[in-house]
Amino acid sequence: MSEITQYIPSNKKQRTYTEKQQSFLDNLVHAGGDAKVAAELAGYAENVYPSVVRALKEEIIELASEILAQSAPKAAMKLVEVMESETAIPQSNVKVQAAQTILDRIGLGKMDRVDVNHNIENNTGALFILPAKKPSTIEAEYEIPEDETQR
């Protein structure tokens, strides 16, 4: 079993890949996400890698999603580490922002909640309904100049 299959959910594993495609997907992780390098390592010609990326677009996106999901615990721990630190942490703002971005992208970011409570006891919460708008018409006259009627 290939290394890439650990990142791709079971419903995506149904597709069969050529040896070069599988090598490309495996090398994409080792190349740090650089598709051009991964394609070269897989044996593709230098100018072909954009078509390889198009052909494997879904798998690449899924791979990126899985990598972010695997990084989520580390991102959460970094937020807690910065929060609890008694001493200054170099570049803590950048680290916190990166951790927040990872958590946001996998769906664990802050959520905006709206609490809507409507009390209708004793007519205090009655609704006011406006009447329907009446259709309006505009009457206008338009005169066609003589020189345009001959065209």
C-alpha positions as CSV (number, residue, x, y, z in Angstrom):
1,M,0.0,0.0,0.0
2,S,1.3,3.4,-0.9
3,E,2.0,6.3,1.5
4,I,-0.6,8.5,-0.2
5,T,-3.4,6.1,0.6
6,Q,-3.1,7.0,4.3
7,Y,-4.3,10.5,3.4
8,I,-7.1,9.7,1.0
9,P,-10.4,8.4,2.5
10,S,-11.6,4.9,1.5
11,N,-14.2,6.2,-0.9
12,K,-11.4,7.9,-3.0
13,K,-9.3,4.7,-3.0
14,Q,-11.6,3.1,-5.6
15,R,-9.7,4.8,-8.5
16,T,-6.8,3.0,-10.0
17,Y,-3.7,5.1,-10.8
18,T,-0.9,4.6,-13.2
19,E,2.5,3.9,-11.7
20,K,3.6,7.5,-12.5
21,Q,0.4,9.0,-11.0
22,Q,0.8,7.0,-7.8
23,S,4.5,8.0,-7.7
24,F,3.5,11.7,-8.2
25,L,1.0,11.5,-5.3
26,D,3.6,9.9,-3.0
27,N,6.3,12.3,-4.0
28,L,4.0,15.3,-3.5
29,V,4.3,14.7,0.2
30,H,8.1,14.2,0.1
31,A,8.5,17.3,-2.1
32,G,6.8,19.5,0.5
33,G,3.8,20.1,-1.8
34,D,5.9,21.2,-4.8
35,A,4.0,19.7,-7.8
36,K,6.8,20.3,-10.3
37,V,9.4,18.5,-8.2
38,A,6.9,15.7,-7.5
39,A,6.3,15.2,-11.2
40,E,10.0,15.2,-12.0
41,L,10.6,12.6,-9.2
42,A,7.7,10.5,-10.7
43,G,9.4,10.5,-14.1
44,Y,7.2,13.0,-15.9
45,A,8.7,15.4,-18.4
46,E,9.2,19.0,-17.0
47,N,6.4,20.6,-19.1
48,V,3.8,17.9,-18.4
49,Y,3.2,18.5,-14.7
50,P,0.3,21.0,-15.1
51,S,-1.7,18.3,-16.9
52,V,-0.8,15.8,-14.2
53,V,-2.1,18.3,-11.6
54,R,-5.4,18.7,-13.5
55,A,-5.9,14.9,-13.8
56,L,-5.3,14.4,-10.1
57,K,-6.9,17.7,-8.8
58,E,-9.4,16.0,-6.5
59,E,-6.8,13.7,-5.0
60,I,-4.4,16.7,-4.4
61,I,-7.2,18.7,-2.7
62,E,-8.1,15.8,-0.6
63,L,-4.4,15.3,0.3
64,A,-4.1,19.0,1.4
65,S,-7.3,18.7,3.4
66,E,-6.0,15.6,5.2
67,I,-2.7,17.2,5.9
68,L,-4.5,20.2,7.5
69,A,-6.6,17.8,9.5
70,Q,-3.5,16.0,10.8
71,S,-2.0,19.4,11.7
72,A,-5.1,20.5,13.7
73,P,-4.0,19.0,17.1
74,K,-0.6,20.7,16.8
75,A,-2.3,24.0,15.9
76,A,-4.6,23.7,18.9
77,M,-1.6,22.9,21.2
78,K,0.3,26.0,19.8
79,L,-2.6,28.3,20.7
80,V,-2.7,26.9,24.2
81,E,1.1,27.1,24.5
82,V,1.2,30.8,23.5
83,M,-1.8,31.5,25.8
84,E,-0.2,29.9,28.8
85,S,3.4,31.0,28.3
86,E,4.8,33.2,31.1
87,T,7.7,34.3,28.8
88,A,7.7,36.0,25.4
89,I,7.6,33.6,22.5
90,P,9.4,34.8,19.3
91,Q,7.0,35.4,16.5
92,S,4.0,34.4,18.6
93,N,1.6,36.5,16.6
94,V,2.6,34.8,13.3
95,K,2.4,31.3,15.0
96,V,-1.0,32.1,16.5
97,Q,-2.3,33.4,13.1
98,A,-1.1,30.3,11.3
99,A,-2.7,28.0,14.0
100,Q,-6.0,29.9,13.7
101,T,-5.9,29.6,9.9
102,I,-5.4,25.8,10.1
103,L,-8.2,25.4,12.6
104,D,-10.5,27.7,10.6
105,R,-9.9,25.7,7.4
106,I,-10.8,22.4,8.9
107,G,-14.0,23.9,10.6
108,L,-12.8,24.4,14.1
109,G,-12.5,28.2,14.0
110,K,-14.6,30.5,16.0
111,M,-18.3,30.4,15.3
112,D,-20.6,33.4,15.1
113,R,-23.8,32.6,17.0
114,V,-26.9,34.5,16.9
115,D,-29.5,34.0,19.7
116,V,-33.0,34.8,18.5
117,N,-35.6,34.7,21.1
118,H,-39.0,36.1,20.4
119,N,-41.5,36.4,23.2
120,I,-45.1,36.6,22.1
121,E,-46.8,36.7,25.6
122,N,-49.4,39.4,26.1
123,N,-49.1,40.8,22.6
124,T,-45.6,42.2,23.4
125,G,-44.1,40.3,20.5
126,A,-46.8,40.9,18.0
127,L,-45.8,41.0,14.3
128,F,-46.6,44.0,12.2
129,I,-47.5,43.1,8.6
130,L,-47.5,45.7,5.8
131,P,-50.1,45.7,3.1
132,A,-49.1,44.5,-0.4
133,K,-47.7,47.1,-2.7
134,K,-50.0,48.4,-5.3
135,P,-48.7,48.1,-8.9
136,S,-47.6,51.4,-10.4
137,T,-47.7,52.4,-14.0
138,I,-46.0,55.3,-15.7
139,E,-47.6,56.8,-18.8
140,A,-45.4,58.4,-21.3
141,E,-45.4,59.4,-24.9
142,Y,-42.6,59.0,-27.3
143,E,-42.4,60.5,-30.7
144,I,-40.3,59.0,-33.5
145,P,-38.5,61.6,-35.6
146,E,-39.4,61.6,-39.3
147,D,-35.9,60.7,-40.5
148,E,-35.9,57.5,-38.4
149,T,-39.3,56.3,-39.7
150,Q,-37.8,56.1,-43.3
151,R,-35.1,53.6,-42.3
